[in-house]
Amino acid sequence: MHRLWLIFAQTVTVVLAVLFVVGTLRPDWLPQGRFLVVPAQVPGGQATLPATPPLTLNDSTTPIPVNNGSYAVAAQRALPAVVHIFTSKDIPSPQQPLMNDPFFQRFFGDQGRTQQQTQRKTGLGSGVLVSSEGYILTNNHVIEAADAIEVALNDGKKFSAHIVGRDPESDLAVLRIDSPVKLPSIVFGPAGGTRVGDVVLAIGNPFGVGQTVTMGIVSAMGRTELGINTFEDFIQTDAAINPGNSGGALVDTQGRLIGINTAIYSRSGGSMGIGFAIPASAAKGVMEQIIKNGRVIRGWIGVQVQELTPDLIKAFNLPEKGALIAGISRNSPAARAGLLPGDVLVAIDNKSVVNAHGVLETVASLPPGQLVRATLIRNGKSLEAVIQIAQRPLPTNTQD
């Protein structure tokens, strides 16, 4: 009996060992089973098993749902209206230093110095078709030094362009191309409709690689005092903007123009996630004046203003809001109205002055010839002066 028990125990041990080895190395040799969770008993009824879910295959015949996060529709609407701008200019070539050597002058005389050589300098940028008649909005720095301008459309067609007008102080310019057919044009977004956090697309021709779309958000609004332009009110975005994007479009998720890409903050020459665009509403106003007058007409009173610092406010008992007049141009409207250096402007044309930038913007928006009332603080007393707005002089660096 003892011997039979030993044989049985050894047999069971061997069988279990074989099953363990087979289950570990070749589990497919063993019969398969399913583990089911038995549901709770339904009162007055039978226990039910969960239904088996239907099998869904993700193959080429299965329709793929539309991704609501795609911006393809916005890009398709805006892309045809964004153009590439190629500029060129003849510049003098550097003179060969050997031509000033007396030894070489014995053989060549003045021939080498009198035959001034030139070389062709090229540049690239972007622009936005704003009307079907061929008007293009771009940056002034894209075209300001060009002798010849060529525009390439999204479909590859090329046109020679001429300058309608430009405005260095806002860094905007308007070009025009002549086409026998109507051209695609962009739709302007609503004024004041852009908010921090909105998704935006930047479209242009970075580094000349071809039309490119990048995506980001509006990082900030109303950026000023960056030292880029005289008149600044930038949209800041982290959408990638690189050299060649200047003058291109910044659009919203519906493909509407909300800005003209203008500048980047960079230590490497490439995008670092800080780009600046001129708001479309401001660009539209400049564009309309350029088309109508050939230039932008702004108001001017001839004052140099600076911000009120806490130290100045405390030392001279000045108001907390306003702009300090640091200088006045001779024979300017401000001088004729009796304004003096040291006065603090607190209101112009019944509009409160918050800072120095506010003075520039407010005066520039007034038409030349208009009489306006200015409120100022002098020696702690409030005074009023009537100023006749003059036309802002052209910048000295412009050729217009």
C-alpha positions as CSV (number, residue, x, y, z in Angstrom):
1,M,0.0,0.0,0.0
2,H,2.8,2.3,0.9
3,R,4.5,1.6,-2.5
4,L,1.3,2.4,-4.4
5,W,1.0,5.7,-2.6
6,L,4.5,6.7,-3.5
7,I,3.9,5.8,-7.2
8,F,0.7,7.9,-7.2
9,A,2.4,10.9,-5.6
10,Q,5.4,10.7,-8.0
11,T,3.0,10.5,-11.0
12,V,1.0,13.5,-9.8
13,T,4.2,15.5,-9.3
14,V,5.5,14.7,-12.8
15,V,2.1,15.6,-14.4
16,L,2.0,18.9,-12.6
17,A,5.6,19.6,-13.6
18,V,4.8,18.9,-17.2
19,L,1.7,21.1,-17.1
20,F,3.7,23.9,-15.5
21,V,6.4,23.7,-18.2
22,V,3.9,23.5,-21.0
23,G,1.8,26.4,-19.6
24,T,4.9,28.6,-19.3
25,L,6.5,27.8,-22.6
26,R,3.7,26.8,-24.9
27,P,0.3,28.0,-23.4
28,D,-1.3,27.6,-26.8
29,W,-1.2,23.8,-26.4
30,L,-3.6,24.0,-23.5
31,P,-7.4,24.4,-23.8
32,Q,-8.5,28.2,-23.4
33,G,-11.2,29.4,-21.1
34,R,-12.8,32.7,-20.1
35,F,-13.2,34.3,-16.7
36,L,-16.6,35.9,-16.2
37,V,-17.7,38.0,-13.4
38,V,-21.0,36.7,-12.1
39,P,-23.4,39.7,-11.7
40,A,-25.5,40.2,-8.6
41,Q,-28.9,38.4,-8.6
42,V,-31.7,40.5,-9.9
43,P,-34.6,40.3,-7.5
44,G,-37.4,38.2,-8.9
45,G,-35.4,37.3,-12.0
46,Q,-32.5,35.4,-13.5
47,A,-28.8,36.3,-13.3
48,T,-27.6,37.9,-16.6
49,L,-24.2,38.1,-18.2
50,P,-22.8,41.3,-19.6
51,A,-23.2,41.6,-23.4
52,T,-20.1,41.2,-25.5
53,P,-19.1,44.5,-27.1
54,P,-19.0,44.6,-30.9
55,L,-15.7,44.3,-32.6
56,T,-14.5,47.5,-34.4
57,L,-11.6,47.4,-36.7
58,N,-9.6,50.6,-37.6
59,D,-8.7,49.7,-41.2
60,S,-8.6,51.7,-44.4
61,T,-12.4,51.2,-45.0
62,T,-13.4,52.6,-41.6
63,P,-14.3,56.3,-41.8
64,I,-12.0,58.5,-39.7
65,P,-13.9,61.1,-37.7
66,V,-13.0,64.8,-38.4
67,N,-10.6,66.2,-35.9
68,N,-12.2,69.3,-34.4
69,G,-8.8,70.6,-33.4
70,S,-7.6,70.9,-37.0
71,Y,-7.1,74.4,-38.5
72,A,-7.0,73.2,-42.1
73,V,-10.1,75.2,-43.1
74,A,-8.7,78.4,-41.7
75,A,-5.4,77.8,-43.5
76,Q,-7.1,77.0,-46.8
77,R,-9.1,80.3,-46.6
78,A,-6.0,82.4,-45.9
79,L,-3.3,80.8,-47.9
80,P,-4.3,82.0,-51.4
81,A,-4.1,85.7,-50.2
82,V,-0.6,85.4,-48.8
83,V,2.1,86.2,-51.3
84,H,5.9,86.0,-51.5
85,I,7.8,89.2,-52.1
86,F,11.2,89.2,-53.8
87,T,13.2,92.4,-53.9
88,S,16.5,93.4,-55.5
89,K,18.7,96.5,-55.6
90,D,22.0,97.4,-57.2
91,I,24.6,98.4,-54.7
92,P,28.2,99.5,-55.2
93,S,30.7,96.7,-54.9
94,P,33.6,97.2,-52.5
95,Q,36.5,98.8,-54.2
96,Q,39.6,96.6,-54.7
97,P,42.2,97.9,-52.2
98,L,45.0,97.2,-54.6
99,M,43.7,99.9,-57.0
100,N,44.9,102.5,-54.5
101,D,48.4,101.1,-54.5
102,P,50.8,103.4,-56.5
103,F,52.5,100.3,-58.0
104,F,49.2,99.1,-59.6
105,Q,48.3,102.7,-60.6
106,R,51.5,102.8,-62.8
107,F,50.1,100.0,-64.9
108,F,46.3,100.7,-64.8
109,G,46.2,104.4,-64.1
110,D,42.8,105.6,-62.9
111,Q,40.9,103.0,-64.9
112,G,40.4,100.7,-62.0
113,R,39.0,103.5,-59.8
114,T,36.7,105.1,-62.4
115,Q,34.9,101.9,-63.4
116,Q,32.8,101.4,-60.3
117,Q,31.3,97.9,-60.1
118,T,27.9,97.1,-58.7
119,Q,26.4,93.9,-57.4
120,R,22.8,92.9,-57.1
121,K,21.4,92.5,-53.5
122,T,18.3,90.4,-53.1
123,G,15.8,90.1,-50.2
124,L,12.6,88.3,-49.5
125,G,9.5,88.7,-47.4
126,S,5.8,88.2,-47.4
127,G,2.6,90.2,-48.1
128,V,-1.1,89.9,-47.9
129,L,-3.6,90.6,-50.8
130,V,-6.2,92.8,-49.2
131,S,-8.3,93.4,-52.3
132,S,-9.1,91.6,-55.6
133,E,-7.7,94.7,-57.4
134,G,-4.2,93.7,-56.5
135,Y,-3.4,95.8,-53.4
136,I,-0.9,94.1,-51.1
137,L,-0.2,95.1,-47.5
138,T,3.3,94.3,-46.2
139,N,6.1,95.8,-44.0
140,N,8.0,98.9,-45.0
141,H,11.3,97.2,-44.1
142,V,10.6,94.5,-46.7
143,I,10.6,96.8,-49.7
144,E,12.1,100.2,-48.6
145,A,15.5,99.7,-50.3
146,A,14.3,97.9,-53.4
147,D,14.8,98.9,-57.0
148,A,12.6,96.1,-58.3
149,I,9.9,94.1,-56.6
150,E,8.5,90.8,-57.8
151,V,5.4,89.1,-56.2
152,A,4.7,85.4,-56.4
153,L,1.2,84.2,-55.7
154,N,0.3,80.9,-53.9
155,D,-0.4,79.3,-57.3
156,G,3.1,80.2,-58.6
157,K,2.1,83.1,-60.8
158,K,4.5,86.0,-60.7
159,F,3.9,89.7,-61.2
160,S,6.0,92.9,-61.1
161,A,4.8,95.2,-58.3
162,H,5.0,98.9,-57.7
163,I,4.9,100.8,-54.5
164,V,1.7,102.7,-53.8
165,G,3.1,104.3,-50.6
166,R,4.8,103.5,-47.4
167,D,4.8,104.6,-43.8
168,P,8.2,104.1,-42.0
169,E,6.8,105.2,-38.6
170,S,4.4,102.2,-38.5
171,D,6.6,100.0,-40.7
172,L,3.8,99.4,-43.2
173,A,3.7,99.7,-47.0
174,V,1.2,99.1,-49.8
175,L,2.1,97.5,-53.1
176,R,0.0,96.9,-56.2
177,I,0.1,94.3,-59.0
178,D,-1.8,94.4,-62.2
179,S,-3.7,91.2,-63.0
180,P,-6.2,90.6,-65.9
181,V,-8.4,88.5,-63.5
182,K,-9.7,89.1,-60.0
183,L,-7.2,88.0,-57.3
184,P,-8.0,86.2,-54.0
185,S,-8.1,88.5,-51.0
186,I,-8.1,88.0,-47.3
187,V,-11.0,88.9,-44.9
188,F,-10.3,91.3,-42.1
189,G,-11.2,90.1,-38.6
190,P,-13.4,92.3,-36.4
191,A,-11.7,95.2,-34.6
192,G,-11.2,94.4,-30.9
193,G,-12.0,90.8,-31.4
194,T,-8.6,89.4,-30.5
195,R,-8.0,88.2,-27.0
196,V,-5.0,86.9,-25.0
197,G,-5.1,83.1,-25.3
198,D,-6.8,83.0,-28.8
199,V,-5.3,80.5,-31.2
200,V,-3.6,82.1,-34.2
201,L,-1.8,81.0,-37.4
202,A,1.2,82.8,-38.9
203,I,1.6,82.4,-42.6
204,G,4.6,83.5,-44.7
205,N,7.7,82.4,-46.5
206,P,10.4,81.8,-43.8
207,F,13.9,81.6,-45.1
208,G,12.5,81.3,-48.6
209,V,11.6,77.7,-48.1
210,G,8.0,78.3,-49.4
211,Q,4.6,79.1,-47.9
212,T,4.5,77.9,-44.4
213,V,1.8,77.9,-41.6
214,T,2.7,77.8,-37.9
215,M,0.3,77.8,-35.0
216,G,0.4,79.4,-31.6
217,I,-1.6,81.7,-29.3
218,V,-1.9,85.4,-28.6
219,S,0.5,85.9,-25.7
220,A,-0.2,89.5,-25.0
221,M,-1.8,92.6,-26.5
222,G,-0.8,96.3,-26.7
223,R,3.0,95.8,-26.6
224,T,4.6,99.2,-26.8
225,E,8.0,100.9,-26.2
226,L,9.9,98.0,-27.9
227,G,12.0,100.4,-30.0
228,I,10.8,98.8,-33.3
229,N,8.6,101.6,-34.7
230,T,7.5,105.1,-33.8
231,F,3.9,104.0,-33.4
232,E,3.7,100.6,-31.6
233,D,0.7,98.6,-30.5
234,F,1.8,95.1,-31.1
235,I,0.1,91.7,-30.8
236,Q,2.6,89.3,-29.2
237,T,2.4,85.6,-30.2
238,D,4.3,82.4,-29.8
239,A,3.5,81.2,-33.3
240,A,6.8,80.7,-35.0
241,I,7.9,83.8,-37.0
242,N,11.2,83.7,-38.8
243,P,13.1,85.9,-41.4
244,G,11.0,85.9,-44.5
245,N,7.7,85.9,-42.5
246,S,7.8,89.7,-42.3
247,G,4.7,91.2,-43.9
248,G,2.8,87.9,-43.8
249,A,-0.5,87.2,-42.2
250,L,-1.5,86.5,-38.7
251,V,-5.0,84.9,-38.9
252,D,-7.5,83.6,-36.4
253,T,-9.1,80.1,-36.5
254,Q,-11.5,81.3,-39.2
255,G,-8.8,82.4,-41.5
256,R,-9.5,86.2,-40.9
257,L,-6.6,88.6,-40.8
258,I,-5.9,89.9,-37.3
259,G,-2.3,91.1,-37.8
260,I,0.7,91.7,-40.0
261,N,3.8,89.8,-38.8
262,T,6.6,92.3,-38.3
263,A,9.3,91.4,-35.8
264,I,10.7,88.8,-33.5
265,Y,12.7,88.9,-30.3
266,S,15.7,86.6,-30.9
267,R,19.2,86.0,-29.7
268,S,19.9,83.4,-32.5
269,G,18.2,85.0,-35.5
270,G,15.4,82.4,-35.4
271,S,12.1,82.1,-33.6
272,M,12.3,82.0,-29.8
273,G,8.5,82.0,-29.3
274,I,8.3,85.9,-29.0
275,G,6.9,87.4,-32.2
276,F,5.1,90.7,-32.8
277,A,2.4,91.6,-35.3
278,I,0.7,94.9,-36.1
279,P,-3.0,94.7,-35.4
280,A,-5.1,94.4,-38.6
281,S,-7.3,97.3,-37.5
282,A,-4.3,99.7,-37.3
283,A,-2.8,98.4,-40.5
284,K,-6.2,98.9,-42.3
285,G,-6.3,102.5,-41.3
286,V,-2.7,103.1,-42.5
287,M,-3.4,101.2,-45.7
288,E,-6.6,103.3,-46.5
289,Q,-4.7,106.6,-46.0
290,I,-1.8,105.4,-48.2
291,I,-4.1,104.4,-51.0
292,K,-6.0,107.7,-50.7
293,N,-3.2,110.1,-50.1
294,G,0.0,108.2,-51.0
295,R,1.1,108.7,-47.3
296,V,-0.3,108.7,-43.8
297,I,-1.3,112.1,-42.5
298,R,-1.0,112.5,-38.7
299,G,-1.4,115.3,-36.2
300,W,1.5,116.9,-34.5
301,I,2.0,119.5,-31.8
302,G,5.8,119.5,-31.4
303,V,6.4,118.2,-27.8
304,Q,8.8,115.7,-26.4
305,V,7.3,113.8,-23.5
306,Q,8.5,111.3,-21.0
307,E,7.0,109.1,-18.4
308,L,6.2,110.2,-14.9
309,T,8.4,108.2,-12.5
310,P,7.6,107.7,-8.8
311,D,10.6,109.9,-7.9
312,L,9.4,112.8,-10.1
313,I,5.9,112.5,-8.7
314,K,7.1,112.7,-5.1
315,A,9.8,115.4,-5.7
316,F,7.6,117.8,-7.6
317,N,4.2,116.9,-6.2
318,L,2.9,115.8,-9.7
319,P,-0.2,113.9,-10.6
320,E,0.1,110.1,-10.8
321,K,-1.2,110.0,-14.4
322,G,0.0,112.1,-17.3
323,A,3.1,112.9,-19.3
324,L,5.9,115.3,-18.5
325,I,6.9,117.7,-21.3
326,A,10.6,117.4,-21.6
327,G,11.1,119.6,-24.7
328,I,9.2,121.7,-27.2
329,S,10.1,122.3,-30.8
330,R,10.6,125.9,-31.9
331,N,7.7,127.5,-33.6
332,S,5.6,124.4,-33.0
333,P,1.9,124.4,-32.2
334,A,2.7,123.7,-28.5
335,A,5.1,126.6,-28.4
336,R,2.6,129.0,-29.9
337,A,0.0,127.8,-27.4
338,G,2.2,128.7,-24.5
339,L,3.2,125.2,-23.3
340,L,6.5,125.0,-21.4
341,P,9.0,122.3,-20.5
342,G,8.1,120.9,-17.1
343,D,4.4,121.1,-17.7
344,V,2.5,117.8,-17.2
345,L,-0.2,117.0,-19.8
346,V,-3.1,115.3,-18.2
347,A,-5.7,115.6,-21.0
348,I,-5.9,116.4,-24.7
349,D,-9.1,116.9,-26.6
350,N,-11.1,115.8,-23.5
351,K,-9.2,112.5,-23.4
352,S,-7.2,111.6,-20.3
353,V,-3.5,111.1,-20.8
354,V,-2.3,108.0,-19.0
355,N,1.3,107.9,-20.2
356,A,3.7,109.4,-22.8
357,H,2.7,106.8,-25.4
358,G,-0.9,108.0,-25.0
359,V,0.1,111.6,-26.0
360,L,1.7,110.3,-29.2
361,E,-1.3,108.2,-30.2
362,T,-3.9,110.8,-29.3
363,V,-2.2,113.7,-31.1
364,A,-1.4,111.5,-34.2
365,S,-5.1,110.6,-34.5
366,L,-6.2,114.2,-34.7
367,P,-6.6,115.9,-38.1
368,P,-4.3,118.9,-39.0
369,G,-6.0,122.2,-38.5
370,Q,-8.3,121.2,-35.7
371,L,-8.3,123.2,-32.5
372,V,-8.1,121.1,-29.3
373,R,-8.1,121.9,-25.6
374,A,-5.2,120.6,-23.5
375,T,-5.3,120.4,-19.7
376,L,-1.9,120.6,-17.9
377,I,-0.4,121.0,-14.5
378,R,2.2,123.8,-14.0
379,N,3.7,124.5,-10.5
380,G,0.9,122.5,-8.9
381,K,-1.9,124.5,-10.7
382,S,-4.2,123.3,-13.4
383,L,-4.2,125.3,-16.6
384,E,-5.8,125.0,-20.0
385,A,-4.4,125.8,-23.4
386,V,-5.9,125.8,-26.9
387,I,-3.6,124.1,-29.5
388,Q,-4.1,124.0,-33.3
389,I,-3.0,120.6,-34.6
390,A,-0.4,120.7,-37.4
391,Q,0.6,118.0,-39.8
392,R,3.3,115.6,-38.6
393,P,6.5,116.1,-40.5
394,L,7.9,113.3,-42.6
395,P,10.7,111.2,-40.9
396,T,14.1,112.3,-42.0
397,N,15.0,108.7,-43.1
398,T,12.2,108.4,-45.6
399,Q,12.6,109.2,-49.3
400,D,8.9,110.1,-49.8
